[in-house]
Amino acid sequence: PTIISNKIHNGPCSNDVICGRGGKANTHPGNISFREEAKKLRSWYESSSKSEKFTISSFLVDIVGERGGRFLKRNPEQPGKWLEADGSDVRKKASQALREGRRSAGQ
């Protein structure tokens, strides 16, 4: 992922979404609410055209921003510090979240 901001953050707030896999990214409150919002939009996303899917994933990103959240990734050069992920990577994360439930029943 590339960086849209050189601003370094000390740590994610409860509304932020952590970009990355496993552990903290799965259990962080911002990621949990992000996945819940994605779940609400999933059936609309699945029945949409490719251009509509882009719009829906952008809408999901906007929901996070409206709550005061950011999409953060670990700063590889400063352990314990965070950087904001760029718009393209953020939208890809949103698209992945919107597709996620298709693989497992009950979601």
C-alpha positions in Angstrom: 0.0 0.0 0.0 1.1 3.5 -0.8 0.8 6.5 1.5 -1.5 9.5 1.0 -0.3 11.4 4.0 3.1 11.7 5.6 1.2 12.4 8.9 2.3 9.8 11.5 -0.2 8.7 14.0 0.5 7.2 17.5 -2.2 4.6 17.2 -5.6 3.8 15.8 -8.7 5.3 17.4 -11.8 3.3 17.9 -13.3 4.5 14.6 -10.2 3.8 12.6 -9.9 0.7 10.3 -6.6 -1.1 10.6 -5.3 -2.3 7.2 -3.5 -5.6 7.5 -4.2 -9.2 8.4 -5.0 -11.0 11.6 -4.8 -10.2 15.2 -5.5 -6.6 16.0 -7.0 -5.9 12.6 -9.7 -8.5 13.3 -10.6 -7.4 16.8 -10.2 -3.6 16.5 -13.6 -1.9 17.1 -13.3 0.2 13.9 -12.7 -3.0 11.8 -15.7 -4.7 13.5 -18.0 -1.8 12.6 -16.5 -1.6 9.1 -17.3 -5.3 8.6 -20.8 -4.8 10.0 -21.4 -2.0 7.5 -20.0 -4.1 4.7 -22.4 -6.9 5.6 -25.4 -4.5 5.3 -24.3 -3.4 1.8 -23.3 -6.9 0.6 -26.5 -8.0 -1.2 -26.7 -4.6 -3.0 -23.0 -5.0 -4.0 -23.4 -8.6 -5.2 -26.3 -7.7 -7.5 -24.6 -4.6 -9.0 -22.7 -3.9 -12.2 -18.9 -3.3 -12.0 -19.3 0.4 -12.1 -21.9 0.3 -9.4 -19.6 -1.9 -7.3 -17.0 0.8 -7.4 -19.5 3.4 -6.2 -20.7 1.1 -3.3 -17.2 0.4 -2.1 -16.5 4.1 -2.2 -19.7 4.6 -0.2 -18.4 2.2 2.4 -15.2 4.1 2.7 -17.2 7.3 3.1 -19.1 5.8 6.0 -15.9 5.3 7.9 -14.8 8.9 7.2 -18.2 10.2 8.3 -17.7 8.5 11.7 -14.3 10.2 12.1 -12.4 7.1 11.1 -9.3 6.7 9.0 -7.7 3.7 7.3 -4.4 3.1 8.9 -1.4 0.8 8.3 1.6 0.2 10.4 4.6 2.5 9.7 7.4 0.1 8.7 10.1 2.7 9.5 8.7 3.6 13.0 7.4 0.7 15.0 4.3 1.5 17.0 3.4 4.4 14.6 0.8 4.4 11.9 0.3 6.0 8.5 -2.9 6.6 6.5 -3.4 4.2 3.5 -4.0 5.7 0.1 -7.4 5.9 -1.5 -6.9 3.1 -4.0 -5.8 0.6 -1.3 -8.6 1.7 1.0 -11.2 1.1 -1.7 -9.7 -2.3 -2.5 -10.1 -3.1 1.2 -13.7 -2.0 1.1 -14.4 -4.2 -2.1 -12.8 -7.2 -0.4 -15.0 -6.7 2.7 -18.1 -6.5 0.5 -17.1 -9.8 -1.2 -16.1 -11.6 2.0 -19.3 -13.2 3.0 -19.9 -15.1 -0.2 -17.4 -17.8 0.8 -19.0 -18.8 4.0 -22.6 -19.6 4.8 -24.5 -17.7 7.4 -23.1 -14.2 6.7 
